[in-house]
Amino acid sequence: MGTSNDAWMDRSRREVPPRRLQKQIAMAGAACTVFGREGYTRASVDALAAAAGVSTRTLYNHFPGGKADLFRTVVSWTSSEVKDAQLGRLHALLDPANPPRPEDLERDLVALARAFVGVMAEFPDHFALVRHIHAEADHVPPEVLQAWQDAGPGPVGRGLADAMAGLAAAGLIDVHGDAALTGVHFSALTSHQIVQLSHYGVRPLPKERTEQLITAGVAAFLRAYRAA
């Protein structure tokens, strides 16, 4: 199986009969809800099969690796969906070919931070999975952790690094020789506390508090990185 939803779907369309693929997708969708509620460790194969309306034998027929195989599929699939949403917003708000005017930089960075934080509300099942991944990292198979990074956080991090490099090329910020780290710092300053306080969106913060954390985070980022 590929390390991203796109790779898995492309391969599956070539190798798996349409009806079998449709069943696998339905099973993965049902499993996403179970894993988001129970986590990886507590979710049993029986519960996963019951949620999908199939027998455990059918589940193993489709996912020979059992729970680990199914979890990897679900994580890769949902991570790829979130990645597409995040990169779409990034490209719309920070187009390297059309950088913001200096006086609009803070406004556009605030808009980007709002958009990234807003993705949590759009994909609650995925972020429930991510919350469990962090809580159960010592129990989740290493290949599943790598599949998650390859499908979602990795491409988004590279996209954000490219955006920061574009702002630097336009003379708007100084990345101090490391655009990737600049992107990491932007995310940390604008969303980390919101993610933690809301428990990955499970308990959303009041809109005013979210806005305060975002604007303060962008202001701190610009104090460190705005070009002289």
MIZA-192867 format. One record per residue: residue in one letter; y negated, z, x of N, C-alpha, C in turn. Coordinates in nm, 4 decimals. Atoms other than C-alpha are relative to their C-alpha. Layout:
<pts>
PT|residuo|n_v|n_w|n_u|ca_v|ca_w|ca_u|c_v|c_w|c_u
PT|A|Y|Z|X|Y|Z|X|Y|Z|X .
...
</pts>
This chain:
<pts>
PT|residuo|n_v|n_w|n_u|ca_v|ca_w|ca_u|c_v|c_w|c_u
PT|M|0.1189|0.0000|0.0845|0.0000|0.0000|0.0000|-0.1236|0.0000|0.0878 .
PT|G|0.1220|0.0064|-0.0770|-0.3495|-0.0784|0.1238|-0.0758|0.1307|-0.0047 .
PT|T|0.0763|-0.1229|-0.0077|-0.6062|0.1841|0.2106|-0.1189|0.0012|-0.0936 .
PT|S|0.1069|-0.0003|0.0985|-0.8480|0.0848|-0.0629|0.0499|-0.0603|-0.1290 .
PT|N|-0.0379|0.0556|0.1281|-0.8350|-0.0063|-0.4263|0.0028|-0.1523|0.0047 .
PT|D|0.0043|0.1454|-0.0075|-0.9339|-0.3661|-0.3464|0.1253|-0.0545|0.0667 .
PT|A|-0.1183|0.0475|-0.0708|-0.6516|-0.4067|-0.0969|0.1249|0.0195|-0.0847 .
PT|W|-0.1179|-0.0274|0.0831|-0.4004|-0.2437|-0.3306|0.0084|-0.0979|-0.1163 .
PT|M|-0.0003|0.0905|0.1138|-0.5058|-0.4555|-0.6274|0.0314|-0.1427|0.0423 .
PT|D|-0.0270|0.1366|-0.0460|-0.5049|-0.7794|-0.4277|0.1476|-0.0187|0.0310 .
PT|R|-0.1419|0.0101|-0.0343|-0.1596|-0.7128|-0.2922|0.0858|0.0103|-0.1255 .
PT|S|-0.0791|-0.0197|0.1204|-0.0316|-0.5917|-0.6279|0.0005|-0.1243|-0.0881 .
PT|R|0.0057|0.1218|0.0821|-0.1525|-0.9029|-0.8080|0.0901|-0.1091|0.0559 .
PT|R|-0.0861|0.1011|-0.0622|0.0390|-1.1148|-0.5575|0.1471|0.0349|-0.0124 .
PT|E|-0.1388|-0.0405|-0.0165|0.3578|-0.9098|-0.5476|0.0620|0.0660|-0.1232 .
PT|V|-0.0522|-0.0771|0.1134|0.3892|-0.7179|-0.8756|-0.0180|-0.0800|-0.1285 .
PT|P|0.0137|0.0678|0.1285|0.4620|-0.8774|-1.2143|-0.1092|0.0658|-0.0837 .
PT|P|0.1151|-0.0544|0.0746|0.1655|-0.8370|-1.4522|0.0324|0.1222|-0.0846 .
PT|R|-0.0324|-0.1145|0.0862|0.3438|-0.6005|-1.6937|0.0261|0.1254|0.0833 .
PT|R|-0.0263|-0.1152|-0.0868|0.4626|-0.3782|-1.4095|-0.1309|0.0537|0.0581 .
PT|L|0.1286|-0.0427|-0.0532|0.1134|-0.3723|-1.2585|-0.0809|0.0745|-0.1062 .
PT|Q|0.0720|-0.0659|0.1090|-0.0366|-0.2825|-1.5967|0.0517|0.1420|-0.0204 .
PT|K|-0.0580|-0.1334|0.0164|0.2034|0.0111|-1.6212|-0.0419|0.0916|0.1151 .
PT|Q|0.0413|-0.0810|-0.1144|0.1173|0.1298|-1.2704|-0.1450|0.0451|-0.0153 .
PT|I|0.1410|-0.0353|0.0186|-0.2535|0.1210|-1.3506|-0.0139|0.1084|-0.1070 .
PT|A|0.0042|-0.1013|0.1057|-0.1952|0.3184|-1.6715|0.0487|0.1351|0.0519 .
PT|M|-0.0520|-0.1250|-0.0562|0.0107|0.5763|-1.4830|-0.1008|0.0632|0.0959 .
PT|A|0.1008|-0.0523|-0.0925|-0.2574|0.6090|-1.2144|-0.1179|0.0594|-0.0759 .
PT|G|0.1095|-0.0532|0.0800|-0.5246|0.6582|-1.4817|0.0329|0.1359|-0.0590 .
PT|A|-0.0423|-0.1289|0.0552|-0.3285|0.9373|-1.6468|0.0097|0.1052|0.1100 .
PT|A|-0.0153|-0.0938|-0.1121|-0.2536|1.0951|-1.3081|-0.1350|0.0493|0.0498 .
PT|C|0.1332|-0.0400|-0.0459|-0.6235|1.0997|-1.2212|-0.0481|0.1233|-0.0760 .
PT|T|0.0408|-0.1142|0.0821|-0.6898|1.3391|-1.5100|0.0779|0.1254|0.0390 .
PT|V|-0.0836|-0.1153|-0.0363|-0.3981|1.5646|-1.4125|-0.0395|0.0545|0.1364 .
PT|F|0.0377|-0.0456|-0.1341|-0.4900|1.5770|-1.0444|-0.1387|0.0635|-0.0011 .
PT|G|0.1339|-0.0567|0.0068|-0.8551|1.6413|-1.1302|-0.0009|0.1383|-0.0616 .
PT|R|-0.0082|-0.1307|0.0663|-0.7536|1.9355|-1.3495|0.0804|0.1006|0.0816 .
PT|E|-0.0930|-0.0919|-0.0650|-0.4673|2.0843|-1.1484|-0.0090|0.0016|0.1519 .
PT|G|-0.0040|0.0115|-0.1456|-0.5286|1.9689|-0.7924|0.1303|-0.0612|0.0456 .
PT|Y|-0.1203|0.0650|-0.0535|-0.2675|1.8189|-0.5645|0.1205|0.0942|-0.0013 .
PT|T|-0.1128|-0.0913|-0.0171|-0.0541|2.1259|-0.5024|0.0617|0.0404|-0.1329 .
PT|R|-0.0522|-0.0517|0.1267|-0.0228|2.2508|-0.8598|0.0527|-0.1085|-0.0936 .
PT|A|-0.0456|0.1078|0.0886|0.0281|1.9119|-1.0255|0.1465|-0.0310|0.0291 .
PT|S|-0.1428|0.0278|-0.0184|0.4020|1.8635|-1.0793|0.0311|-0.1432|-0.0390 .
PT|V|-0.0435|0.1345|0.0357|0.5855|1.5346|-1.1006|0.0295|-0.0073|-0.1492 .
PT|D|-0.0289|-0.0017|0.1440|0.7012|1.6355|-1.4493|-0.1286|-0.0134|-0.0816 .
PT|A|0.1270|0.0061|0.0723|0.3405|1.6900|-1.5621|-0.0642|-0.1375|0.0130 .
PT|L|0.0572|0.1327|-0.0221|0.2290|1.3608|-1.4091|0.0708|-0.1045|-0.0854 .
PT|A|-0.0771|0.0944|0.0807|0.5096|1.1719|-1.5808|-0.0312|0.0190|-0.1486 .
PT|A|0.0280|-0.0273|0.1409|0.4425|1.3438|-1.9141|-0.1371|-0.0535|-0.0406 .
PT|A|0.1343|0.0484|0.0316|0.0703|1.2583|-1.8985|-0.0026|-0.1516|-0.0150 .
PT|A|-0.0065|0.1463|0.0061|0.1596|0.8932|-1.8425|0.0940|-0.0493|-0.1085 .
PT|G|-0.0934|0.0383|0.1050|0.4208|0.8982|-2.1192|0.1225|-0.0722|0.0519 .
PT|V|-0.1181|0.0627|-0.0591|0.7052|0.8005|-1.8856|0.0931|0.1099|0.0502 .
PT|S|-0.0934|-0.0950|-0.0593|1.0133|0.9662|-1.7390|-0.0300|0.0146|0.1484 .
PT|T|0.0187|-0.0168|-0.1443|1.0137|1.1069|-1.3873|0.0708|-0.1122|0.0768 .
PT|R|-0.0698|0.1109|-0.0653|1.2662|0.8360|-1.2986|-0.0878|-0.1251|0.0024 .
PT|T|0.0901|0.1148|0.0046|1.0198|0.5685|-1.4112|-0.1137|0.0170|0.0991 .
PT|L|0.1084|-0.0247|-0.0952|0.7444|0.7319|-1.2079|0.0445|-0.0321|0.1426 .
PT|Y|-0.0492|0.0270|-0.1352|0.9590|0.7202|-0.8937|0.0327|-0.1478|0.0204 .
PT|N|-0.0255|0.1429|-0.0126|1.0545|0.3603|-0.9691|-0.1274|-0.0754|0.0389 .
PT|H|0.1276|0.0656|-0.0296|0.6876|0.2664|-0.9540|-0.0656|0.0552|0.1259 .
PT|F|0.0612|-0.0652|-0.1158|0.5809|0.5142|-0.6873|0.1098|0.0737|0.0761 .
PT|P|-0.1172|-0.0591|-0.0674|0.8809|0.5767|-0.4572|-0.0318|0.1269|0.0787 .
PT|G|0.0383|-0.1204|-0.0734|0.6860|0.8351|-0.2577|-0.0342|0.1168|-0.0889 .
PT|G|0.0231|-0.1096|0.0935|0.6458|1.0457|-0.5700|-0.1463|0.0408|-0.0082 .
PT|K|0.1345|-0.0534|0.0218|0.3435|1.2698|-0.6023|-0.0977|-0.0455|0.1077 .
PT|A|0.0900|0.0404|-0.1086|0.1989|1.1852|-0.2597|-0.0407|-0.1456|-0.0139 .
PT|D|0.0276|0.1426|0.0172|0.2262|0.8123|-0.3263|-0.0975|-0.0229|-0.1153 .
PT|L|0.0863|0.0142|0.1171|0.0645|0.8450|-0.6677|-0.1398|0.0547|0.0287 .
PT|F|0.1304|-0.0587|-0.0324|-0.2126|1.0708|-0.5384|-0.0801|-0.0930|0.0908 .
PT|R|0.0683|0.0934|-0.0895|-0.2934|0.8257|-0.2612|-0.0541|-0.1198|-0.0778 .
PT|T|0.0457|0.1118|0.0826|-0.3151|0.5445|-0.5147|-0.1230|0.0385|-0.0808 .
PT|V|0.1108|-0.0454|0.0839|-0.5427|0.7445|-0.7440|-0.1257|0.0217|0.0834 .
PT|V|0.1151|-0.0291|-0.0845|-0.7689|0.8631|-0.4628|-0.0621|-0.1289|0.0533 .
PT|S|0.0529|0.1270|-0.0519|-0.8001|0.5150|-0.3122|-0.0690|-0.0801|-0.1082 .
PT|W|0.0542|0.0755|0.1128|-0.8627|0.3568|-0.6495|-0.1356|0.0556|-0.0418 .
PT|T|0.1264|-0.0570|0.0472|-1.1322|0.5991|-0.7648|-0.1057|0.0002|0.1101 .
PT|S|0.0958|0.0022|-0.1109|-1.2923|0.6174|-0.4189|-0.0635|-0.1370|0.0141 .
PT|S|0.0533|0.1347|-0.0102|-1.3304|0.2419|-0.4157|-0.0997|-0.0280|-0.1116 .
PT|E|0.0945|0.0166|0.1106|-1.4968|0.2476|-0.7583|-0.1329|0.0697|0.0308 .
PT|V|0.1212|-0.0751|-0.0325|-1.7425|0.5148|-0.6444|-0.0743|-0.0676|0.1146 .
PT|K|0.0614|0.0720|-0.1125|-1.8033|0.3285|-0.3183|-0.0809|-0.1192|-0.0498 .
PT|D|0.0707|0.1170|0.0521|-1.8968|0.0140|-0.5110|-0.1286|0.0411|-0.0716 .
PT|A|0.1193|-0.0480|0.0708|-2.1385|0.2125|-0.7284|-0.1068|0.0455|0.0986 .
PT|Q|0.0970|-0.0515|-0.0974|-2.3022|0.3846|-0.4309|-0.0622|-0.1125|0.0817 .
PT|L|0.0537|0.1096|-0.0801|-2.3357|0.0697|-0.2228|-0.0887|-0.0913|-0.0838 .
PT|G|0.0850|0.0793|0.0870|-2.4756|-0.1184|-0.5218|-0.1388|0.0603|-0.0122 .
PT|R|0.1290|-0.0670|0.0093|-2.7505|0.1396|-0.5603|-0.0739|-0.0047|0.1334 .
PT|L|0.0615|0.0037|-0.1328|-2.8124|0.1494|-0.1864|-0.0641|-0.1358|0.0262 .
PT|H|0.0521|0.1341|-0.0258|-2.8552|-0.2273|-0.1611|-0.1163|-0.0339|-0.0918 .
PT|A|0.1096|0.0269|0.0928|-3.0798|-0.2344|-0.4673|-0.1276|0.0738|0.0398 .
PT|L|0.1160|-0.0836|-0.0278|-3.3095|0.0421|-0.3426|-0.0510|-0.0108|0.1433 .
PT|L|0.0408|0.0148|-0.1402|-3.3127|-0.0172|0.0349|0.0546|-0.1315|0.0541 .
PT|D|-0.0398|0.1323|-0.0464|-3.2849|-0.3874|0.1030|-0.0616|-0.0247|0.1375 .
PT|P|0.0559|0.0211|-0.1339|-3.3188|-0.4454|0.4799|-0.0905|-0.1226|0.0084 .
PT|A|0.0823|0.1209|-0.0022|-3.4646|-0.7893|0.4061|-0.1358|0.0208|-0.0682 .
PT|N|0.1242|-0.0271|0.0719|-3.7381|-0.6315|0.1930|-0.0317|0.1489|0.0090 .
PT|P|0.0227|-0.1445|-0.0175|-3.8256|-0.2889|0.3390|-0.1212|0.0474|-0.0785 .
PT|P|0.1148|-0.0526|0.0762|-4.0633|-0.0619|0.1491|-0.1258|0.0050|0.0847 .
PT|R|0.1257|-0.0243|-0.0698|-4.4277|-0.0293|0.2382|0.0006|0.1447|0.0490 .
PT|P|0.0000|-0.1383|-0.0514|-4.4973|0.2830|0.4476|-0.0359|0.1024|-0.1060 .
PT|E|0.0420|-0.0972|0.1011|-4.6701|0.4494|0.1544|0.1035|0.0173|-0.1110 .
PT|D|-0.1041|-0.0087|0.1029|-4.3647|0.3843|-0.0658|0.1321|0.0551|0.0528 .
PT|L|-0.1268|-0.0403|-0.0596|-4.0997|0.5074|0.1754|0.0556|0.1275|-0.0640 .
PT|E|-0.0487|-0.1258|0.0572|-4.0797|0.8631|0.0397|0.0471|-0.0210|-0.1439 .
PT|R|-0.0387|0.0287|0.1378|-4.0690|0.7367|-0.3195|0.1368|-0.0670|-0.0065 .
PT|D|-0.1259|0.0740|0.0038|-3.7832|0.4972|-0.2422|0.1173|0.0845|0.0488 .
PT|L|-0.1072|-0.0884|-0.0461|-3.5827|0.7567|-0.0499|0.0358|0.1027|-0.1071 .
PT|V|-0.0275|-0.0910|0.1110|-3.6189|0.9992|-0.3409|0.0827|-0.0713|-0.1067 .
PT|A|-0.0757|0.0772|0.0989|-3.4946|0.7256|-0.5755|0.1440|-0.0193|0.0446 .
PT|L|-0.1360|0.0164|-0.0517|-3.1941|0.6649|-0.3503|0.0781|0.1305|-0.0116 .
PT|A|-0.0685|-0.1289|0.0103|-3.1098|1.0349|-0.3351|0.0357|0.0314|-0.1445 .
PT|R|-0.0288|-0.0216|0.1425|-3.1359|1.0600|-0.7151|0.1207|-0.0843|-0.0427 .
PT|A|-0.1084|0.0899|0.0383|-2.9059|0.7602|-0.7518|0.1347|0.0486|0.0528 .
PT|F|-0.1252|-0.0483|-0.0576|-2.6433|0.9022|-0.5160|0.0475|0.1270|-0.0708 .
PT|V|-0.0373|-0.1226|0.0714|-2.6496|1.2433|-0.6860|0.0477|-0.0345|-0.1407 .
PT|G|-0.0371|0.0377|0.1353|-2.6286|1.0740|-1.0257|0.1391|-0.0570|-0.0132 .
PT|V|-0.1347|0.0567|0.0039|-2.3005|0.9078|-0.9328|0.1028|0.1070|-0.0374 .
PT|M|-0.0951|-0.1065|0.0341|-2.1288|1.2484|-0.9701|0.0232|0.0086|-0.1497 .
PT|A|-0.0132|-0.0089|0.1457|-2.1992|1.2481|-1.3424|0.0716|-0.1217|-0.0577 .
PT|E|-0.0629|0.1223|0.0489|-2.0708|0.8923|-1.3791|0.1500|-0.0037|0.0274 .
PT|F|-0.1409|0.0022|-0.0394|-1.7356|0.9578|-1.2096|0.0530|0.1433|0.0138 .
PT|P|-0.0383|-0.1411|-0.0100|-1.6446|1.3191|-1.2949|0.1440|0.0201|0.0456 .
PT|D|-0.1393|-0.0170|-0.0419|-1.2679|1.2702|-1.2507|0.0151|-0.0184|0.1501 .
PT|H|-0.0095|0.0217|-0.1445|-1.3152|1.1343|-0.9005|-0.0514|0.1206|0.0765 .
PT|F|0.0556|-0.1119|-0.0755|-1.5375|1.4194|-0.7888|0.0787|0.1285|-0.0220 .
PT|A|-0.0954|-0.1106|0.0150|-1.2924|1.6680|-0.9369|0.1112|-0.0141|0.1026 .
PT|L|-0.1014|0.0242|-0.1038|-1.0346|1.5067|-0.7068|-0.0534|0.0385|0.1373 .
PT|V|0.0584|-0.0297|-0.1311|-1.2684|1.5339|-0.4086|-0.0118|0.1506|0.0197 .
PT|R|0.0095|-0.1467|-0.0093|-1.3290|1.9018|-0.4845|0.1356|0.0594|0.0374 .
PT|H|-0.1332|-0.0504|-0.0329|-0.9537|1.9605|-0.4764|0.0441|-0.0428|0.1401 .
PT|I|-0.0354|0.0445|-0.1356|-0.9124|1.7548|-0.1589|-0.0575|0.0964|0.1025 .
PT|H|0.0615|-0.0933|-0.0950|-1.1566|1.9827|0.0224|0.0654|0.1380|-0.0074 .
PT|A|-0.0595|-0.1335|0.0159|-0.9984|2.2964|-0.1215|0.1440|0.0055|0.0510 .
PT|E|-0.1425|0.0021|-0.0338|-0.6422|2.1854|-0.0420|0.0302|-0.0899|0.1191 .
PT|A|-0.0168|0.0962|-0.1092|-0.6915|1.9828|0.2756|0.1249|0.0280|0.0842 .
PT|D|-0.1176|-0.0325|-0.0809|-0.4108|2.1705|0.4526|0.1305|-0.0330|-0.0717 .
PT|H|-0.1207|0.0350|0.0750|-0.1654|2.0699|0.1761|0.0079|-0.1488|-0.0347 .
PT|V|0.0029|0.1424|0.0327|-0.2721|1.7085|0.1208|0.0518|-0.0795|0.1206 .
PT|P|-0.0528|0.0781|-0.1123|-0.0744|1.4574|0.3332|-0.1114|-0.0682|0.0791 .
PT|P|0.1058|0.0603|-0.0827|-0.2827|1.3299|0.6288|-0.0291|-0.1451|-0.0350 .
PT|E|0.0232|0.1405|0.0323|-0.2310|0.9688|0.5243|-0.0825|-0.0150|-0.1274 .
PT|V|0.0813|0.0032|0.1218|-0.3861|1.0494|0.1865|-0.1461|0.0268|0.0342 .
PT|L|0.1362|-0.0286|-0.0440|-0.6917|1.2016|0.3535|-0.0614|-0.1227|0.0660 .
PT|Q|0.0504|0.1188|-0.0674|-0.7239|0.8904|0.5680|-0.0272|-0.1117|-0.0993 .
PT|A|0.0208|0.1027|0.1023|-0.6842|0.6613|0.2659|-0.1304|0.0252|-0.0755 .
PT|W|0.1250|-0.0360|0.0681|-0.9676|0.8475|0.0935|-0.1205|-0.0381|0.0866 .
PT|Q|0.1107|0.0339|-0.0885|-1.1947|0.8106|0.3969|-0.0190|-0.1507|0.0110 .
PT|D|0.0077|0.1457|-0.0160|-1.1116|0.4416|0.4351|-0.0525|-0.0688|-0.1256 .
PT|A|0.0366|0.0644|0.1261|-1.1656|0.3633|0.0673|-0.1425|0.0313|-0.0438 .
PT|G|0.1290|-0.0401|0.0534|-1.4877|0.5535|0.0026|-0.1022|0.0463|0.1013 .
PT|P|0.1035|-0.0535|-0.0882|-1.6790|0.7766|0.2439|-0.0286|-0.0847|0.1232 .
PT|G|0.0213|0.0819|-0.1188|-1.6262|0.5470|0.5434|-0.0941|-0.1172|-0.0253 .
PT|P|0.0902|0.1127|0.0286|-1.7789|0.2292|0.3930|-0.1396|0.0433|-0.0439 .
PT|V|0.1316|-0.0463|0.0438|-2.0591|0.4264|0.2271|-0.0806|0.0503|0.1194 .
PT|G|0.0690|-0.0475|-0.1199|-2.1440|0.5961|0.5557|-0.0510|-0.1146|0.0855 .
PT|R|0.0442|0.1165|-0.0781|-2.1575|0.2610|0.7327|-0.1149|-0.0729|-0.0691 .
PT|G|0.1094|0.0632|0.0739|-2.3750|0.1169|0.4572|-0.1300|0.0770|0.0145 .
PT|L|0.1194|-0.0825|-0.0151|-2.6155|0.4087|0.4818|-0.0553|-0.0114|0.1417 .
PT|A|0.0442|0.0183|-0.1390|-2.6270|0.3713|0.8613|-0.0741|-0.1320|0.0147 .
PT|D|0.0671|0.1298|-0.0061|-2.7163|0.0040|0.8202|-0.1383|0.0069|-0.0654 .
PT|A|0.1291|-0.0130|0.0682|-2.9921|0.0961|0.5756|-0.1002|0.0746|0.0879 .
PT|M|0.0887|-0.0753|-0.0883|-3.1346|0.3505|0.8191|-0.0427|-0.0861|0.1185 .
PT|A|0.0350|0.0905|-0.1095|-3.1206|0.0944|1.0985|-0.1044|-0.1015|-0.0468 .
PT|G|0.0991|0.0926|0.0543|-3.3116|-0.1447|0.8711|-0.1379|0.0632|-0.0109 .
PT|L|0.1283|-0.0696|0.0069|-3.5831|0.1148|0.8116|-0.0597|0.0188|0.1388 .
PT|A|0.0483|-0.0143|-0.1378|-3.6033|0.1716|1.1862|-0.0542|-0.1326|0.0519 .
PT|A|0.0448|0.1316|-0.0454|-3.6325|-0.2025|1.2524|-0.1352|-0.0359|-0.0613 .
PT|A|0.1282|0.0252|0.0658|-3.9219|-0.2110|1.0054|-0.1091|0.0948|0.0491 .
PT|G|0.0976|-0.0922|-0.0556|-4.0939|0.0656|1.2034|-0.0327|0.1178|-0.0890 .
PT|L|0.0283|-0.1070|0.0956|-4.0685|0.3169|0.9187|0.0570|0.1348|0.0423 .
PT|I|-0.0595|-0.1247|-0.0497|-3.8382|0.5763|1.0760|0.0457|-0.0205|0.1443 .
PT|D|-0.0551|0.0020|-0.1359|-3.7101|0.6624|1.4236|0.1370|0.0668|-0.0068 .
PT|V|-0.1347|-0.0555|0.0115|-3.3316|0.7068|1.4248|0.0460|0.0660|0.1298 .
PT|H|-0.0303|-0.0669|-0.1260|-3.3405|0.8413|1.7809|0.1322|-0.0480|0.0590 .
PT|G|-0.1173|0.0606|-0.0633|-3.0668|0.6041|1.8873|0.1299|0.0152|-0.0763 .
PT|D|-0.1260|-0.0225|0.0729|-2.8137|0.7010|1.6197|-0.0243|-0.0145|-0.1506 .
PT|A|0.0242|0.0259|0.1418|-2.8491|0.5366|1.2789|0.1043|0.0672|-0.0878 .
PT|A|-0.1056|-0.0622|0.0794|-2.5138|0.6737|1.1591|-0.0293|0.1483|-0.0221 .
PT|L|0.0322|-0.1418|0.0136|-2.6171|1.0338|1.2290|-0.1227|0.0194|-0.0880 .
PT|T|0.1169|-0.0065|0.0866|-2.9504|0.9675|1.0616|0.0423|-0.0060|-0.1466 .
PT|G|-0.0514|0.0075|0.1359|-2.7616|0.8644|0.7483|0.0697|0.1270|-0.0430 .
PT|V|-0.0678|-0.1265|0.0292|-2.5477|1.1773|0.7666|-0.1024|0.1084|-0.0328 .
PT|H|0.1033|-0.1018|0.0233|-2.8589|1.3932|0.7897|-0.0716|-0.0239|-0.1333 .
PT|F|0.0635|0.0288|0.1294|-3.0171|1.2142|0.4932|0.0863|0.0532|-0.1142 .
PT|S|-0.0901|-0.0473|0.1055|-2.7118|1.2865|0.2783|0.0046|0.1525|-0.0041 .
PT|A|-0.0098|-0.1455|-0.0050|-2.6889|1.6462|0.3971|-0.1239|0.0665|-0.0587 .
PT|L|0.1249|-0.0619|0.0447|-3.0537|1.7209|0.3263|-0.0279|-0.0238|-0.1483 .
PT|T|0.0366|0.0348|0.1378|-3.0705|1.5517|-0.0134|0.1072|0.0296|-0.1040 .
PT|S|-0.1041|-0.0171|0.1015|-2.7335|1.6148|-0.1765|0.0976|0.1138|0.0257 .
PT|H|-0.1050|-0.0972|-0.0309|-2.5195|1.8721|0.0030|-0.0125|0.1261|-0.0854 .
PT|Q|0.0140|-0.1245|0.0760|-2.6651|2.1787|-0.1669|0.0241|-0.0232|-0.1486 .
PT|I|-0.0243|0.0310|0.1410|-2.6575|2.0079|-0.5067|0.1499|-0.0081|-0.0265 .
PT|V|-0.1459|0.0106|0.0144|-2.2900|1.9237|-0.4581|0.0637|0.1387|-0.0002 .
PT|Q|-0.0603|-0.1326|-0.0114|-2.2096|2.2792|-0.3548|-0.0347|0.0881|-0.1199 .
PT|L|0.0419|-0.0875|0.1100|-2.4129|2.4567|-0.6235|0.0569|-0.0440|-0.1342 .
PT|S|-0.0545|0.0511|0.1266|-2.2792|2.2317|-0.8984|0.1516|-0.0103|0.0034 .
PT|H|-0.1449|0.0111|-0.0160|-1.9210|2.2468|-0.7653|0.0468|-0.1435|-0.0300 .
PT|Y|-0.0312|0.1432|0.0144|-1.9071|1.8677|-0.7390|-0.0227|-0.0486|-0.1432 .
PT|G|0.0369|0.0464|0.1325|-2.0728|1.8222|-1.0750|0.0668|0.0713|-0.1148 .
PT|V|-0.0680|-0.0726|0.1077|-1.8494|2.0614|-1.2691|-0.0993|0.0822|-0.0804 .
PT|R|0.1037|-0.0785|0.0666|-2.1480|2.2826|-1.3482|-0.1360|-0.0577|0.0402 .
PT|P|0.1246|0.0680|-0.0388|-2.4533|2.0519|-1.3365|-0.1183|0.0956|0.0049 .
PT|L|0.1207|-0.0805|-0.0126|-2.7785|2.2059|-1.2221|-0.1048|-0.0472|-0.1004 .
PT|P|0.1126|0.0459|0.0820|-3.0903|2.1994|-1.4393|-0.0720|-0.1152|0.0693 .
PT|K|0.0645|0.1189|-0.0556|-3.2766|1.8735|-1.3938|-0.1144|0.0370|0.0946 .
PT|E|0.1144|-0.0396|-0.0827|-3.5822|2.0513|-1.2526|0.0460|0.0498|0.1366 .
PT|R|-0.0517|-0.0514|-0.1270|-3.3730|2.2279|-0.9860|0.0553|-0.1136|0.0859 .
PT|T|-0.0519|0.1153|-0.0732|-3.1972|1.9069|-0.8900|-0.1142|-0.0790|0.0626 .
PT|E|0.1152|0.0760|-0.0505|-3.5314|1.7281|-0.8559|-0.0675|0.0734|0.1146 .
PT|Q|0.0627|-0.0790|-0.1060|-3.6714|2.0120|-0.6462|0.0786|-0.0128|0.1307 .
PT|L|-0.0827|0.0086|-0.1204|-3.3783|1.9986|-0.4044|-0.0059|-0.1390|0.0627 .
PT|I|0.0070|0.1370|-0.0518|-3.3961|1.6204|-0.3735|-0.1332|-0.0250|0.0693 .
PT|T|0.1306|0.0277|-0.0598|-3.7695|1.6006|-0.3104|-0.0231|0.0826|0.1262 .
PT|A|0.0132|-0.0824|-0.1204|-3.7606|1.8899|-0.0641|0.0877|-0.0549|0.1129 .
PT|G|-0.0884|0.0570|-0.1013|-3.4669|1.7284|0.1150|-0.0583|-0.1255|0.0624 .
PT|V|0.0616|0.1219|-0.0530|-3.6439|1.3933|0.1481|-0.1200|0.0355|0.0877 .
PT|A|0.1153|-0.0410|-0.0799|-3.9590|1.5671|0.2736|0.0446|0.0526|0.1366 .
PT|A|-0.0518|-0.0510|-0.1271|-3.7565|1.7503|0.5392|0.0524|-0.1148|0.0864 .
PT|F|-0.0510|0.1155|-0.0735|-3.5838|1.4243|0.6355|-0.1140|-0.0766|0.0661 .
PT|L|0.1119|0.0776|-0.0554|-3.9149|1.2472|0.6828|-0.0750|0.0778|0.1086 .
PT|R|0.0628|-0.0774|-0.1082|-4.0559|1.5329|0.8896|0.0763|-0.0193|0.1307 .
PT|A|-0.0822|0.0174|-0.1192|-3.7687|1.4765|1.1298|0.0074|-0.1453|0.0461 .
PT|Y|-0.0328|0.1384|-0.0354|-3.7365|1.0980|1.1173|-0.1128|-0.1024|-0.0232 .
PT|R|0.1048|0.1002|0.0212|-4.0609|0.9302|1.0043|-0.0555|-0.0462|0.1349 .
PT|A|0.0510|0.0538|-0.1258|-4.1883|0.6994|1.2777|-0.1411|0.0499|0.0251 .
PT|A|0.1325|-0.0494|-0.0355|-4.4915|0.8257|1.4636|-0.1023|-0.1098|-0.0229 .
</pts>
